[in-house]
Amino acid sequence: MTEARRRPRGADLLLHVALTLTAVLMTAPFAWQLLTAFKTTGEASQSPPTFWPADPTGNAFATFFDSVPVWSQFTVSAAALALRVAGQLAVAALAGYAFARLRFPGRTVLFGLFIAMLMVPSQLFLIGQFELIRDLKLLDTVPALAIPGMFSAFGIFLMRQAFMSIPPAYEEAARLDGAGPLRTFWAVMLPMVRPTLGALAVLTSLYSWNDLLWPLIVSPRGDNRPLTVGLSGLQGQYGTDYPTLMAGALVASLPLIVIFLVLQRQFFNGIASSGLKG
């Protein structure tokens, strides 16, 4: 009995050591970014590199705010993120509920096509998406940044799995009370998948905030370019001011950190409760 108890403790110890090492490896780049932001340009470029700044300074942050129109680009990024998240949650929830609960001809084939889209690189859709935005006369606008991201095969799949994990008894009870499909969806089913909605909101926010290629395509004049484009402009062809770049990346990552901290419980609950059944 004693040996049987010791083995799990040893396994738990190894697991905790492995998780601790993994956490250190994952946080090391962020720590390096934070410390580099307080170095001078010469200190950040010297070889061999130093981990701790010898004389910490905040000049890189001042240089970043002087070099990049931070507030205007931040507003564009935040507006595009809000539109993209709201649109994707609406589309994914409605489509996921339809695939999970409604019966209609061709449902299996159509859902299979959505799953097949997950295997196709997103860059293959760029030409078609650009032509669509151009024909709608939305180039160099905030909606142009958000509209393609409102439609996601992964989001629909995630919401479908979440709806399929709910017992049918809830729908049957709503039907007996006289609720139709839309009423059942809004009042009964949607509140029960709130954690999955939170997880999808976090993932969509991450993709929207870090998107770089699409803004460069649909905002050729640069009037409505997000903060990621401003950060990319800090990288020169012949040299890069790494402290300024790291300071800008640190400032740009703060909104995502806040979003994750606010929705972290819903994120983990949503990922744990969906995608495993059905």
C-alpha positions in Angstrom: 0.0 0.0 0.0 2.9 2.3 0.8 4.6 1.7 -2.6 1.3 2.3 -4.3 1.0 5.7 -2.6 4.6 6.6 -3.3 4.4 6.0 -7.1 1.7 8.6 -7.7 3.6 11.2 -5.6 6.7 10.6 -7.6 4.7 10.9 -10.9 3.1 14.1 -9.6 6.6 15.5 -8.7 7.9 14.8 -12.2 4.7 16.3 -13.7 5.1 19.5 -11.6 8.8 19.8 -12.6 8.0 19.3 -16.3 5.2 21.9 -16.1 7.5 24.4 -14.2 10.2 24.0 -16.9 7.6 24.5 -19.6 6.3 27.6 -18.0 9.8 29.0 -17.6 10.5 28.3 -21.3 7.3 30.0 -22.4 7.7 33.1 -20.3 11.4 33.6 -21.1 10.7 35.4 -24.4 8.3 37.8 -22.7 10.9 38.5 -19.9 13.5 39.1 -22.6 11.2 41.5 -24.4 10.4 43.4 -21.2 14.1 43.7 -20.2 15.2 44.7 -23.7 12.7 47.5 -23.7 14.6 49.2 -20.9 18.1 48.8 -22.6 19.9 51.2 -24.8 20.3 50.4 -28.5 24.0 49.7 -28.1 23.4 47.4 -25.2 20.7 45.5 -27.0 22.9 44.9 -30.0 26.1 43.9 -28.2 27.6 40.4 -28.4 27.4 38.4 -26.3 24.0 39.7 -25.2 23.3 40.7 -21.7 20.1 39.7 -19.9 19.8 42.5 -17.3 20.0 46.1 -18.5 23.1 47.8 -17.0 21.4 51.2 -16.8 17.6 50.9 -17.2 16.0 53.6 -19.2 12.6 54.3 -20.6 13.7 56.2 -23.7 12.6 53.4 -26.0 8.9 54.0 -25.0 9.2 57.7 -25.7 10.8 57.0 -29.1 8.0 54.5 -29.9 5.3 57.1 -29.2 7.1 59.7 -31.2 7.7 57.4 -34.2 4.3 55.7 -34.5 0.8 57.3 -34.5 -0.1 55.0 -31.6 -3.5 56.4 -30.6 -5.0 56.5 -34.1 -3.7 53.1 -35.0 -4.8 51.8 -31.6 -8.3 53.1 -32.3 -8.4 51.3 -35.7 -7.2 48.1 -34.1 -9.7 48.3 -31.3 -12.6 49.0 -33.7 -11.7 46.2 -36.1 -11.3 43.8 -33.1 -14.8 44.8 -31.8 -16.5 44.3 -35.2 -14.7 41.1 -35.9 -15.4 39.5 -32.5 -19.1 40.6 -32.5 -19.6 39.3 -36.1 -17.8 36.0 -35.5 -19.7 35.3 -32.3 -23.0 35.9 -34.0 -22.2 33.9 -37.2 -20.5 31.0 -35.3 -23.3 30.7 -32.7 -26.1 30.7 -35.3 -24.3 28.4 -37.7 -23.1 26.1 -34.9 -26.6 25.8 -33.5 -28.0 25.0 -37.0 -25.4 22.2 -37.6 -25.8 20.8 -34.2 -29.6 20.9 -33.7 -31.5 21.6 -36.9 -32.2 19.0 -39.6 -32.0 20.2 -43.2 -30.9 18.6 -46.5 -27.2 18.5 -47.1 -26.3 19.3 -43.6 -23.5 16.7 -43.3 -22.0 17.6 -46.7 -22.0 21.3 -45.9 -20.4 20.8 -42.5 -17.8 18.5 -44.1 -16.9 21.4 -46.5 -16.5 23.7 -43.5 -14.2 21.2 -41.9 -12.2 20.9 -45.1 -11.6 24.7 -45.0 -9.6 24.2 -41.8 -7.0 22.3 -43.9 -6.6 25.1 -46.5 -4.1 27.9 -45.8 -5.9 31.1 -45.2 -3.6 32.9 -47.7 -5.4 31.1 -50.6 -8.5 33.1 -49.9 -6.8 36.5 -50.0 -7.4 37.3 -53.7 -11.1 36.4 -53.5 -11.6 38.4 -50.2 -9.8 41.4 -51.7 -12.0 41.4 -54.8 -15.1 41.2 -52.6 -14.0 44.1 -50.4 -13.0 46.1 -53.5 -16.4 45.5 -55.2 -18.1 46.6 -52.0 -16.0 49.8 -52.1 -14.7 49.2 -48.6 -11.0 49.5 -49.2 -9.1 51.5 -46.6 -11.9 51.3 -44.1 -12.3 49.7 -40.7 -15.0 47.2 -41.8 -12.6 45.9 -44.5 -10.3 44.8 -41.7 -13.0 42.9 -39.9 -15.5 41.4 -42.4 -13.4 38.4 -43.6 -12.6 37.5 -40.0 -16.3 37.3 -39.1 -16.6 34.0 -40.9 -14.5 31.2 -39.4 -14.8 27.5 -40.0 -13.1 26.9 -36.7 -15.5 29.1 -34.8 -18.5 27.3 -36.3 -17.0 23.9 -35.5 -16.3 25.0 -31.9 -19.8 26.3 -31.4 -21.3 23.2 -33.0 -19.5 20.9 -30.5 -20.6 23.1 -27.6 -24.3 22.9 -28.6 -24.0 19.1 -29.2 -22.8 18.6 -25.6 -26.1 20.0 -24.2 -28.7 17.3 -23.4 -31.7 17.4 -25.8 -34.1 17.5 -22.7 -33.6 21.3 -22.5 -34.8 21.8 -26.1 -37.7 19.4 -25.5 -38.8 21.3 -22.4 -38.7 24.6 -24.3 -40.7 23.1 -27.2 -43.3 21.9 -24.8 -43.6 25.5 -23.4 -44.3 26.7 -27.0 -40.9 28.2 -27.8 -39.8 28.1 -31.4 -36.3 27.4 -32.8 -35.1 31.0 -32.5 -36.6 31.5 -29.1 -35.0 28.2 -27.9 -31.7 29.2 -29.3 -31.7 32.7 -27.7 -33.2 32.0 -24.3 -32.2 28.4 -23.6 -29.2 27.2 -25.6 -27.1 30.3 -26.0 -26.7 31.1 -22.2 -25.5 27.5 -21.7 -22.6 27.8 -24.1 -21.4 31.1 -22.6 -17.9 29.7 -21.7 -17.4 28.6 -25.3 -18.4 32.0 -26.5 -15.8 33.5 -24.2 -13.1 31.2 -25.5 -14.0 32.0 -29.1 -13.9 35.8 -28.2 -10.4 35.4 -26.8 -9.1 33.5 -29.8 -10.7 35.9 -32.3 -9.3 38.9 -30.4 -5.8 37.3 -30.6 -6.1 36.7 -34.4 -7.6 40.2 -35.1 -5.1 42.1 -33.0 -2.0 40.4 -34.5 -3.2 40.4 -38.1 -0.6 42.1 -40.4 -0.9 40.8 -43.9 -4.6 41.6 -44.5 -4.3 45.3 -43.3 -1.4 45.8 -45.7 -3.6 44.6 -48.6 -6.9 46.4 -47.9 -5.4 49.7 -46.6 -3.0 50.7 -49.4 -3.0 54.4 -48.4 -2.5 53.7 -44.8 -5.3 55.9 -43.5 -6.9 53.0 -41.5 -4.0 50.7 -40.6 -3.8 49.0 -37.3 -1.1 49.0 -34.7 0.6 45.9 -36.1 1.5 47.8 -39.2 3.1 50.6 -37.1 5.2 48.0 -35.3 6.3 46.4 -38.6 7.5 49.8 -39.7 10.0 49.9 -36.9 12.0 47.2 -38.5 14.5 48.7 -40.9 16.2 47.1 -43.9 19.7 47.7 -42.6 19.2 48.0 -38.9 16.5 47.8 -36.2 16.2 49.7 -33.0 15.4 46.7 -30.8 14.6 48.5 -27.6 12.0 50.7 -29.4 10.6 47.6 -31.2 10.3 45.7 -27.9 8.7 48.6 -26.1 6.2 49.0 -28.9 5.4 45.3 -28.9 5.0 45.4 -25.1 2.5 48.3 -25.3 0.6 46.6 -28.2 0.3 43.4 -26.2 -1.3 45.0 -23.1 -4.9 45.0 -24.5 -4.7 41.3 -25.2 -3.4 40.6 -21.7 -6.3 42.5 -20.3 -8.8 40.6 -22.5 -7.3 37.3 -21.4 -7.3 38.2 -17.7 -11.0 39.2 -17.9 -12.1 36.1 -19.9 -9.6 33.5 -18.7 -12.2 31.5 -16.7 -14.6 31.4 -19.6 -11.7 30.6 -22.0 -10.5 27.5 -20.1 -14.1 26.3 -19.3 -15.0 26.7 -23.0 -12.0 24.9 -24.3 -12.5 22.1 -21.8 -16.3 21.6 -22.4 -16.3 21.7 -26.2 -14.8 19.8 -29.1 -14.9 16.5 -27.3 -18.4 15.2 -28.1 -20.5 14.7 -31.1 
